[in-house]
Amino acid sequence: MTLMLLDAIKVTNQEARRGLYDSSHVRELVARTIPLRWGETTDIAPDLRLTLHNAGHILGSSIAHFHIGDGDYNLAYSGDIKFERSWLFNPATNRFPRLETMVLESTYGGYRDVQPSRQQATDEFTQLASKVLDRGGKLVVPVFAVGRSQEVMLVLEERMREGKLPRVPVYLDGMIFEATAIHTAYPEYLNSQLRTQIFQQGDNPFLSDIFRRVDSAQMRYSVLDSKEPCLVLATSGMMSGGPVMEYFRAWAPEEKNGLLFVGYQAEGTFGRRLQRGLTEATFLDGNRQVSTPVKIEIATIEGFSGHSDRVQLMNYVATLDPRPRQLLFCHGEESKAVDLAASIHKRFNLETRAPFNLEAVRMV
């Protein structure tokens, strides 16, 4: 949390915008923060108790279970969840002591929102990376610093160790190195297989010598100018700024290079424009605009998302124990929230609703 809040200040300053807060506010926030372990219950009001459970989304992400009154009502708020064992985390918790209402995300709740498996995504990633590297190109992967970058790192480490990918340098630029260090410091929050590998086998894949931190502008320039094939993981994930833009600008004119999206590209972002076939990009160079032809091979791989897809969300509801009286759907486009609510009502005969903004819901 602290890392990302401070990074937001840095990005705001670089864009010459007025920030909503400064580092003194972050320090005050940290002083007022009480970390809770999963399964640990605490009173947050005279008649309200909170227990956090694994949500499977990113490091420390949690489902908030509220015990209201003297056990009169129990509500679980999912936040972002992943109901699948990923390269990093165990699946989201689906068992609670009591549960009357569940508030569930619907990001990929539409009937067409079915993602490939992690294995399929890994194979696709390997094929594309091999193709780019074999022709002497460089592959840049825009990533979110927390979550997606660590999953991609695990895939690359495994495939290079097994000889399924050429062993080339993997450069980490942006906040990735610091975020990965936090994952390394808290292996108890990773999935059981990764914990065993780190604790019992003494093998931490994040510390592989294939990964190299880009820690200065000088090193970034040397990577940009290098003629050797390599991979670069860089922020930001939607190409709305950050060091990834420098790699793209330098490597976009050459067809042998590759750009691989592994995360969602929101409407209006530069990443979404590239996905839609942008052929020329314009950048500011001092006070003048410079155009760059986009000839780099661009691909998108689904399956690396930290959100559950339609199938996983349906399975999550099917396996909830106990079964709630009602489900409320949030965090999704209106059509997807409504679609998921209707489908779950039809399949499980549960009371479901996709509330509008500012709509009040009575829970009885």
N, C-alpha and C positions, 0 to 999 in steps of 0.2 A: 504494500500500500504506500509506504513512504517513498520507495523508489519511483513509483509511477507518478505520485503527486509532484515530486521534485522535478521529474522529467517533463511534466506538463508545464511547469514554470519556465524551464529552459526553452521549450518549443515556443511558448508564448513570447518570450523575450526575443528569440531569433526572428520571429515574425513581426516584431515591433508592435505588438498588441498590448493592451492594458489587461493584466491578469486579474482574475477574481480573488486571488489570494497570493501571499508570498510565503517564504520559508519560515517566517516566525509563526504563521498560522499552522503550518505543518508540525512544527515542534510542539505547539500547544495541543494539537490533535493527538499526537503520540502520547503526550503526558496524560491524556484523558482516556486512552484506549485500554481496554481490558481484554487480552486474548483469552479465548476459550478453546479447550480441546474438544474434539468430537465426542459426543456422549456425555459431556459434563453439563449439568443443569445449574442454572443460576437464576435468582430472582431479579427481574428488571423493573418491577412495580409491585405494590402490595399484593395484587391478585394475578400476577402474570409471571410465568417462568419460561425461560428460553433454553432450548437444547439444540446444538448444532450437529448436523450429520453430513457425511461426505456427499457432494454433489457431482463429483467426477469431471468437472469442467476445466478448472485450472488449479494450481497449487493452493490448497486451503479453501477452495470454494465450498460453500456449505448450504444445505437446506436448513431453514430456520423453523423449528417446531415449537409452537407456542402452546403452553398449558394454561388455560384461562379459567379464572375463578378457582374454586376448590375442585378442580377436575371436571367442571361442568362442560367445558368445550375445549377442543384441541384443533389447532390449525397448523398446517405445514405450508411454508412458502418456498417454492423450489429454487427461485433464481434460475440461472443457467445450469442445465444438467446434461450429463452424458450417461445414458443407460447402456453402456457397453464398456468392456474392459479395453482401455486404450493402451498405447505404448507406455504411458506415464501413470495412469490411475486405475483404481478399481471402479466398477460401475457405481452409479449413484445409489444411495441407500433407499430401499423401498419397504422397509419394515419399521413401524413405529409403535410405541406402547398403546396409544389411542389416537384416533383420527376421525374428525367429523367433516372438516373442509380441507381441500388441497387447492392451492393456487399454483398453477403450472404454466411454464413457458410454452410458446407455440411458434417459435422462430421458424422451424421447418415443419409446421403442422399441416401444410397443404397436401392434398391427395397425391400430388406429383413429387413431393419432397422425399425421395428415397435415395440415400447415398450408398455408394459402394462400400464394401467392407474395408477394414484397415489393411488386410492382406492385398486386396485388389489395388488400393491406393498406393501401397508400397511398391507393387510390381510396376504400376504405371509410372511412378516416380523414377524407378530404376531404369526403365526403358528409355524414358526421355533424357535423363541425365547421361546415360551411356551414349546415346546418339549425339548429343551436343559435345561431350568430351572427346569422343572418338574422331570427330571431324576437326578437333583442335580449337573448339569454341569455349566460351565461358558461360556459365549458367548462374543467373542471379535469381534468388528466391525472396520476394518481399514477404516478411513475416511479422506477426505480432511478437513483441519481445517476450511475453509471458505465455507459455503453453505451446503454441504452434511451433515456435523455433526449437524448443527442447524435443518435441516429437520428431521433427525433421532431423535433428542431430542424432537421435537414437537410430533412425532408419539409415542414415548415411554411415554411421559407425558400424552398424551390423553388416550392411551390404559391402562395405569396403573390406571389413575384416574377413568376410566370407569369399571375397574375390569376385563378387557379382557386379562391382563397380570399380573403375580404375582408381587407384589410390592417389588422389590429388589433394592439394591443400583445400580446406574448407574455412573460409574467412568469415568471422563474426563481426558485424559492424552495427553500431547503435547501442542500445541498452541490453542486448542479448547476453553478453558475457556476465553482467551483474545479475541479471535475472536467473541465469543458469547457476551461478554461484549460490543463490538462495535455494534452488532446488537441491543442490548438492548438500547444503547445510541441514536440510530437513527430509532426509530419505524416508523417514517413518510415514510421510504422507503420500509416498509413491505406491505403485501397485506391488503386490506381494512378490512377483517374480523379480522386479527391479530391486526391491529391498534385499532379497536373498543374494542377488548378484553383487550388490554393493557391500552388504554386511558380512556375509558368510564366505563369498568367493573372493572378496577383496578386489573386485573389478568394477570400477566406476566408469561407464562409457562416456560420461561427460568430460572426463579428463584425458581422453584419447589424444595422441599427438597429431592427429589429422586436423584438429581445430586450432585456429590461430586468431588471436584477438587483434582487431584493427584498432589500435589505441592512440593514433595520431593522424593528423592530416597528411603528414609525410608518408606514412605507411600506406594510407589509402591511395595516394598518388602512385606509389610503386606498384600496388595491385592493379590499378587502372591501366598503367603503362606496360605491365608484364605481358609477354607473348605466350606464356605457358597456360594450358588449360587449368581451370579451377572452378570452384563453386563459391558463391557468396550468399550468405544469409544476412539480410539487412532490413532495418526498419525504415519507414513505417509499412505496416501490412497492406494498407490500401493505397500506398504511394501518394499520400497527401502531404509529403514532405520527408525530411530525414535523409540519411546517407544513401538510401536506395536510389534516390533520384540522380545522384552523381554517377553511379554505376550504369544506370539506364541511359543517361545522356551520352556517356562515353561509348557504350557497347551497342546501342540501338541501331546504328547504321550498318552493322555487319550481319549478314544472314547466318553466319556460322554460329553466332551466339544464341542464347536462349533465355527466356523470361518465363518463370513458372509460378503461377498463382496457386497457393494451397489454402487460402482463406477467403472469406466472403468479401466481395467488393461492393460497397454500398452505392446506391444511386447517386450520381453527381461527382463521384471521386475519379481521379485520374486513372486508377486501376480499372474501373468499370468502362471508361472510354477506350482503354486499350483492348479490353475484352471484346468490345463491339467493333474493333477493326480500325482504330485510329492509324492513319498512314503517315502523319507528320505531327511532331510535337514542337511546341514553342516554349522557349525558356528565356528568362531575363539574364543578360550578361552585362552587369553594370546597369546602365540606363537604356540599353538597347535590347530589342527582342531578337533572338536567334532561333531559327527553325532547324530541326533535326529530323531526317527521314527515319521512319520506323520500319526497319527491315529485319530486326531480330525476330526469331521464332517465338511466338507467344502461345502458351498452353495453360490450361486450368485443370487441376486435379481435385475432384471432390473426395470426401472421405477422411480428410484431416480435421474436419470441423470439431470444435469442442461442444457443439450442441447436438442433442438427439434429433434424429430425423423422424419422419412420420411413423415408421414401423416401430422404432424404439420408444417413442412416446406412447403409442398404443400398447406395447408390451409392458411399459412401466405401469400404466393404469391397470392392466390386467393382473399384474402381480403385486399391487399394493396390498399391504397387510397391516392393519385392517382396511377394508374397503370404505372409503369416505362416503358421507351422505351426498356431498355435492363437490363439483370441481369448477373452479373459476380459471379462465385462460387469459394470459397476459403476454407481454413481450413478444409481439408478433404483428405482422400486417393484419388489418382487420379481417380480410377475407380468409386468411389462414386460421386465425383464432376462432372465427365462426364455424369454419369447415370442421376443424378438429372437435369443437364442442358438440356439433351436430352428430358427427361420426361416433363419438364416445357415448353420447346419450343413446343412440340407436343400437350400438353393439352391447353396452353394459347396462342399459336401463338405469342410468344414473342421472341425477339432476346436474345439468351443466349450464354454464353461462360464459359469454365473452363480454364483460362489462364495457360500456362506453367510458370515455374520459369523464370524470366527476360524478359518475353514477354511484349511488350508495347501495350496498347489498346487505340485507339483514340476514344474520346467521342464527338459526334457531335449531 
